[in-house]
Amino acid sequence: MNSRPAPETPRSHRAGTVAIVGRPNVGKSTLLNRLVGCKLSITSSRPQTTRQRVTGIVTRPGAQILIIDTPGYQEEHDNALNRAMNRSVAASLAQVDAVIWVVEALKFDGRDERIGKMLPPGTAVVLAINKTDVVKEKLQLLPFIAEASARRPFVSIIPISAATGSQVEALVEAIVPLLPEGPPLHEADEFTTASERFLAAELLREKLFQQLGDELPYAAAVEIDRFRQEGTMRRIEATILVDKENQKPIVIGRQGAKLKSIATRARRDMERLFGGKVFLQVWVKVRRGWADSDAGLRRMGYGE
């Protein structure tokens, strides 16, 4: 008697949350943007650019990953802002299914070691060795990988380049089996849980840091005063906050040229991200001590 073939069992779907952690300036935000496929988390050459958790949504056949880009753990400045950022890192680690720990290729120091000590016991950790594209002698990676594997048990150790995309999909494949089985948590076309208001503020802050570099001290921030959608156009009014009066002309520039350039570049990125026209107005104000004011930080959404 001929037996009928068994019906094909559908592949189970997995969905969960993963945190990207690492010391400042190892490429966490660049990695998130690469995974999501668009500019979501802001980047600059300055360390400590990311100040708040940003969650990206990565959807693949059979899996959906919510990836949290955490601020780099702060040790340089003891103020309310950095304490809020460190709490954000700790809170992110307490609620995830797995962790991507990003380190820079051939560079591991005490700051990385302290990140390792923060990782919750029992949490699955994938080590992503980033910036391999700038390593000329790839064989140098072998002893670095061996040293890393001796530090703690990792589910996987994957050399990647977030800048070029090399091996990033292998990182996704390593993460998926670590997630619990379950249905998608968001629609397939969603790429973040962040609001457009938040993203607008971040894009403006990115251009502020990119345009001014070390001219502008760390204590600068952006507030969105008004965000209104009129059809397909978004009308946004924003304020750049600085800590001292003599910082204001640095942002504005001669005859307003620097501020105009910052706002124009930010507007273009907003239009690309939002898929529509943006009318952006930007002012500069002095708010002394904002980075050490818990009430002011809560108003800007820090610590949420």
N, C-alpha and C positions, 0 to 999 in steps of 0.2 A: 504494500500500500504506500502510495506516494504521500509524503507529509508536506503540508503547506509551509512555506518559509515564515519564520516569526516576523511580526511587524517590526519595523525599525524603531528603536527607542530614540525619542528626540533628545538631543543633547541638552543637559540641564543648563539653566541660566544662572549666572552669578552676578551679584551686585554688592558693593560695599564701599567703605571709605578708607583712603590711604593718605598719610601725611608725608610730605616732603620736608625733611629736616636737614640741617647742616649749618656750619658757621657762616658768617656773612661773606658774600661775594664768591660763593662756589658755583653759582649758576642755577640755583633752585627755580627762580622765576623764569629764566630762559627755558628750563626743562618743562615747566608747566605749560608755557606757551607752545612749545613744540608738541607736547602730548595733546593739547586741546586743538591745535591747528589754527590758532589766531592769537593776536596780542591781547592777553587777558591780564597778566601780572606785569607791572611796569619794571623796567630795567634801566640801569645806568652804570657808569664805571665806578660810581661811589658805592662803598659798602653801606649796608643798613638801609637800602632803598625801600625794601618791603617793610611796612610797619604794621599791617593788619592781615589777618588771615584772608586768603582769597581761595575760593573753591571752584575748581574747574570740573567739567563733566566730560569724561572720555567714554564714548560708546563704541563698542566693537560687536561683531556677531557673537551672541551668546554671553556678553558681559557688559556691565556698565560700572565704571570706576569714578567715584567722587574723590578728587585729588585736592588736598589742602596744601597750599603754599604758605608755609609759616615764616614769620620774620626770622632773620638770623639771630641766634641767642646773643643778648647784649651784655657786655661787661665793661664797656668804656665809660659810660656816663650813668651815674646813679640819680635818675630823676623819674618823675611820674610816667613819662612816655616810655622809657625803657623798661620800667617795672611792668607796665601794661603789656608791652611786647613780649616780655618773658613769660607772663601769665598766659598769653595767647599760645605760646609754644607748648607750655605744660598742659593746657586745656586740650589742645589738638591731639597730643599724644595719648590722652586718657580716653579718647572716644573713637579710636580707629581700629580697623581690622588688620592693618599691616603698615609698615613704615618703609619709605625709601630714604635711606641715609646717603646724602650726596657729599662726596669728598673730592678734592681736586687731585688729579693725577700727579703722582710723585711728591705730593705735599701733604703731610699729616703732622699737626702740631698739638699743643696742649688744648687749644680751642676745640679741635675735633674730638680729642679725648673726653672733654667735658660734655660734649653732645652725646657721646656714646654712653656716658654714665646716666644721662637723663632718660634713656629709652626704657620703657616699662618692661620688667621681666616677663618672659613668656610671649611677648609680641613678636610676630614674624617680621624680620628685617631683611630687606634686599639692599645691598651696598651698590650704589652707582658711582663708579669712578669716572668723573666728568673731565672735560677738556682734553681728551686724548688726542684731539686733532692738532694740538700744539706740541705733542711729544714727538720729536723727530725719530728717536730710536725706540721703536715699539717694544723691543726686547726688555727695555728698562721697566716695563709694566709688570713683568713676571715676578721679580722679587717684591715689588710693591704689593701685588695681589697676595703673595704668600704671607707677607707680614700682616696684611689686613685680615686674612683668614685665621691667623693665630690669635687675634685680639678677642674675637667672640664668634659664636656660631651664626653664620648667615645662611638664609635660605638660598641665596644666589649672590654672586659677585659679578657685576657686569660692567666692563669698560664702555663708556658711551661718549658721545659728543652731542650735547644739547644744541650747540650752535649749528652743526651740520646735519643732525638727525641720525648719525651713525649709531646703530645698535639700540635706538630708542624703542623700536617695536619689540625687540627682544626683552626689554625691560617690562613692557606691557604684558608679554607672554609669561614672564616670571611672576607677575603680580596676580593675574587672574585666578590661578588655583588657590590663592590664599584668601579669597573672598568667600563669604557664605553664599549658599544657593538662595536665590530669590529673584523676584521679577525686577525689571528696571525701575529705578526710583524717579526718573525724569523722562520726558519725551526725548526721542532720538536726536532731534534738532537743537536741543538746548545745550549750551556750552558752559554755563556758569549759574551759580545761585545768587551772584551779586546783582545789586540793582544798577540800573543805568546811571543813577545819580552818583553812586559810589565809583563806578568806572570812570565817569567824567572827571571827578576830582583826582583820581589816580593818574589819568593821562595828563592832566594839567601839571600835576606835581612832577611827573616824569620829565616833562619838557623843561620845567623850572631847573631841575638838577642837571639835565643834559646840557642846557644852554649856559648855565652859570658855573658849573663845576665847583671848584674849591673857592670861588669868589663868595659864594653864599654859605654861611655857616649851617650846621645841621638843623638848627631851630627854625625851620620854615615849613609851612603847612598850607593846605587848601581847604576852604569851606565852600560848599555849593549853597548859595543864598536862595536861588530860585531855579526850578527845573520844570518846564512846562512844554508839553507836546501839542503842536498845532498842526494837525494833519500828519504829514510825513516829516515836518520840520520840528526840531527841538530847540527851544529858546532857553539858554542857560546863562545865569549870572553867577559869577564866582569871585571869591576873595582870596588872594594870596596873603597869608599872615607871616610877618617877620617879627623878630624878637626886639629889635632895636631900631631907632629912628635912622641911623646911618646905613642900615641895610636896605631901606626903601628905595633910594636912588639906584642902588646896584641892580635891583629887579626891573625898575622902570627904564633905566638907560637914558642916553642922550636923546632928548626930544621924544621920549617914549618908545624908541626903536627896539630896545630889548624886550620890553613887555609885549609889544606888537608881534615880534617874532615868536615868543613863547606861546602866545595865544593862537597865532595862526597855525603853528605846528600841532598844537593840541587839538584845535578844531578839525584839522584834516584827519587826524587819527580817530577822533570821535565819529566823524562821518563814515569812515571806513568800517568801524566797529558796529555802529548803529544802523548803517545802511540807509542813511537819509541826510538831508541838509541840517546843519547846526548853525545857529546864530549865537555866538559866544561873546559875552562881555566880561572883562576881568578888571578888578581893582586890586590895589595893594594897601594893606593896613598894618599898623604896628599894634601888636598885642603882647605886651611884655610878660614874660614868664609863662607863656601858654604851654610849654612842654613840661612844666612842673605843676600844672593845675589839674587835679583830678576831675573837677567839675567841667573844665573846658575840654578835656580829653573825652569825657563821656558825651559831650555835646557833638563832638566830631566823630563819635562812633568807636573810639578806641576802647579796648577792653570788652567789647561785646562778644 
